[in-house]
Amino acid sequence: MKPDTRSFYERAVRKVVEVVAADLDRALDLEELARTAAMSPFHFHRVFRGMTSETPLALQRRLRLERAATMLVETDTPVTTIAFAAGYETHESFTRAFRQAYACAPSEFRQRSDPSRPNCAPPRVELASMSGLHYHRGRVDTSRLHIIRGEVPMDVTIKDMPAYRLAAVRHVGPYMQISQAFARLGALAGPTGLIGPGAIMLAIFHDDPETTPPQDLRSDAALTIADDARLPEGLSEMHLPAGRYAMTSHVGPYEHLGDVWARFMGEWLPASGERLAETPSYEIYRNTPADVPADRLVTELYLPLDTNAA
């Protein structure tokens, strides 16, 4: 392990936290934040979430809400003005977000803070956060940032993976809907005999779901094929390079894979001494919902590692 690798990721996260905290009214350019962290957008936002429990946008939204709650307690600024200052276009959208966070409407929150009411303790404006970052006395004290390191180690194996030639179907839309592309892949590949005993089903994800609208997310449902295999019409040929990868397995429903990726990149990676290579991450499915119940699904997650940093 290289001892400076964790500090590299921690410095990257701290730089972005400083940017967010310096001006809560600033519109965040997520690609610019990734450049500040010296990482690709796809990799950076998963690392940031894993190390702080929030994405940069979620962090900014929470801190804006805490500032709004402070204004409700300490000033008589109209709620509509506070809503606009918090980044909401309407009073109604602000009220919905505030109620979800504080379990009451802004007007009720303000009433609870009225010092003239007997036996009324001021409500707490700090929202729960594992990062330790909060809006207090007109600022965000970034020195209080707590980097999540994970109490339970992940079971991760470093593997030299072969190159794969793939038959693929592109999916554009929410990642959780990639099953539609797998259905089309099976319908096209099955009759041609491409799905043989040694074939591997995998998915490749190209966009960061934290920064890309769900309808624009690109992924590929893919199947490993022999070098001399002919592809039927409707399938695209892709190639994954051979290389050194970190692999962890998830047993359970696909719905939990996002959390596993966050831990993989936000907890394991910074502590591992490894750096990421700029090649795709992917998932391999060792069984399918047609074979086993959801709680027995086995998915392998693969992170490409930079051999120059090994």
N, C-alpha and C positions, 0 to 999 in steps of 0.2 A: 504494500500500500504506500502511496506517496502521501506524506503527512500534510502537504499543502492543499490537497484536493478538497477536503471538507471546507477549508477556509476559502477556497475559490468560490464554492457555491454559496457559502454564507455571505461573503463579500458581495456577490452578485445580488442576492436577495436584499441585503441591507441597502445597497445603492438604490434599488427600485423603491423600497419602503421610504427612503429619504425623499425621492421624487414625489411619491404620492402624498406624503405628509406635508411637504413644503407648501403645497397649494391645493387644497381640497376642491377648489372650483375649476381646476384645470381639466380640460377634456383629455383623457388618457389616450395616447397613441400606443397601442399594444405592441406593434412592431418596433417602435422606438424604444420601449421599455426592454424588449428582448435584446436589442443592440446594446443598451446600457449594461445589460447583464452579460454581454458577450456570448450569447447563445442563440440558437434558432428559436423562433416563436413557438414552434411545436413542442420543443423540449422545455423551454424556459417556463412556460405557464404551468406545466405539470410539476416541475421542480418547486416553483414558488408555492403552489397550493400545498404540496406535500410538506414543505418546511414551515408554513405559517397557518395552514388549515383553511386559507382563503385564497381566491384569485386576486390579482390587483384590483379588478373592478369591484369585486365583492368587498374587499377591504375599504375602498373609497366610499362605496355606498353605505357601509356600516358607520364609518367615521362621520359621514355627512348626517346620518340619522342621529348620532350622538350629539353632534353640534346643534341640530335642530331641537333635540330634546332640551339641551342646555338653554337655548334661546327661549323656549317655552317656559322654562322655570325662572330664568333670570331677567327676562324682558317682557314688554307688552307688545312686541312686534306682531302684526297680524299674521294669522296662520298661513294665509295665502302667500304672503311675502316670504315666510320661512320655507314654505313648500318650494317656491321657485329657487331660493338660495340652496336648497338641498338637491337641486337638479331635476325636480319633477315638473312636468309641463302643466299639470292640473292639480287643483286642491284634492280631487277625488283620488287620483293615483297616489299622491303623498299620504293621504289618510289610510288607504289600503296598506301601503308599505309600513307605515308607522304602527298601525294596529297589529299587523303580523309580528312586528318586532317587540312591541311594548304591551300587547294585549289590551290596548284601549285606544280610543281616538285621541288626536292631539289636544282637542279642547278639554277632554276629561283629564288628560295628563297635566295640563296647565292648572286646572281646578284643584287637583290633588296637591299641587305645590304652593297653594295660596297660604301664606303664613297666618292669615286671620282666621283660618279654620282651626277649631280646637283639636288638640291631640292628632295633628296632621304632620307626619314626617315627610320631608321632601322625597319624591320618588327617585330611584336610582336612574341615572342617565346612561351608565355604562352597560353595554350589551355583552353577553358572554363571548369570549374570544380566547382561543388557545395561544394566540400570538402575544398577548399582553399589551397590545397597542390600543389606546383610547384617546378620545378628545377630552382635554381637561384644561381649564383656565386659558382658553383661547389658543391652544396648541396641541400637537401630538408629540409626546415625549418618545422619540424613537430609541432612546437608550434602554427603554423597557422591553424592547423586542425580545421575545422568547422563541428561539429556533427549536422546532419539534425534532427530536432525535429518535423517538420510538423506543418503547420499553420492551417490546417483544420482537426479537430479531426475526427477519424474514429468512426463509430457506431459499437461498439463491445459489445456482451453479453456474460457473463460467464454462462455456462450451465453444468448441470450434465447429461452426455450422457449415455445411456444404453450400455451394451455389444451387439455386433452384431455377429450373425453367417452369413457367406457370401458364396455365390457361385461366383467363380471368374475365369477370364481368364487372364493369364499373358501376358503383352505386353512388348517387348524389342525393344527399338527404341525411336525416338523423342517423347516427351510427347504429342505434338500436333497431333500425329498420333494415339492416344489411341482410337479414334473412331473405328478403325479397330477391336480392341478387344471388344468394346461394340457391334459391329455388330455380332461378333461371339457369344458373351454372349447371345444376344437376339435370335439368331438362335437356340442355344442349349437349352436355358431355356424356351423360349416361348411355344413350343409344349408340354412341361411337366406340364404347369400350374404354374410354379414358379413365374411368373410375375403377381402377383395378385394386388388387390386394395391397399394393405398396403405396398407393396414392395418399397424399396428405392434404387435408383441407386447411386452409389458412386465410386470414384476413390481414390486409395491409391498410394502414390509416395514414392519410396524407395531410390532414389539416388539424389544427388545434381547436377542439370543441369549445374552449373558453373564449376564443377570439373570432371564430367564424360562425356566421348565422347557421342554424341547424339545417336549413334548406340548401346550403351551399357546401356542406361537408362532403369531401371526396374520400371514398374508400374502395377497395377491390375485394370481391369474393374470389378466391383463387384455389387452384388445384395443381399439385405438382404433376408434371408429365415428362415422359422420356424425351431425349434429345431428338429422336427421329419421328416423334408423334406428329400427325397432321391435325391441325385445328379445324373444327367445323365452322361454318359461317356463324357469326354472332359472338364468338369468343376472341379475346385479344391475347396476344402473347406478351408476357412480362418476364423479367429476370430479377431475382434477388441475388446479391453477391455473396460469395463465401466470406466468412469472417469470424471474428471472435465476438461472442454474444453472452450477455447475462440472461439467465432464464429462471423464472419462478413459476410455480404451478398454482392455479386456483381451482378448488373443488367446490362447486356450487353454482347458483344461477348466474347467467350472463349479466344480470342487472347490477351485480356487485363488482364487475370488472373495473369500472371507473375508479372506485376506491382502492382497488389493488394497484392499479397503475399509479395513483397518487402516492401511495406508500413506497412503491418500487422506486420511483424517481425522486420523491421528496425525502425519504428516510434512508433507504438502502444506498442509493447512488452516492450522495454526498459523503457517507461514511465508508465507502468501499475503496476509495483511492483511485477510482476509475473515471475516465472522461468519455463522453458520448461521441460516437462517430456520426457523421452527417449522412447516414443512410437510414432507410425506413425501419421503424419498429414494426413487429407483427405478432399475431396470435396464431397458435396452432391448436386445432380442436381434435382431441383424441377420441371423442365420442360425440354423439349428437342427441338432441331431444327426442329423436325417433328411437334411440337405443336405450336411454336410461332416464330416470326422473331428474328434475332440475337440480336437486341437491347432490347428485352424483356426476354432474357434468365436469369434465376435466379439460381445462384450458391452460396452455402454456404461453407465457408472455416473454417475448424476446426483445432485449435492448441491445443495439449495436454498440460495441466498445471501440474506442480509438486505440489501435495497436501501438501508436507512437507514444501513448501515455502509459502503457503497461509497464 
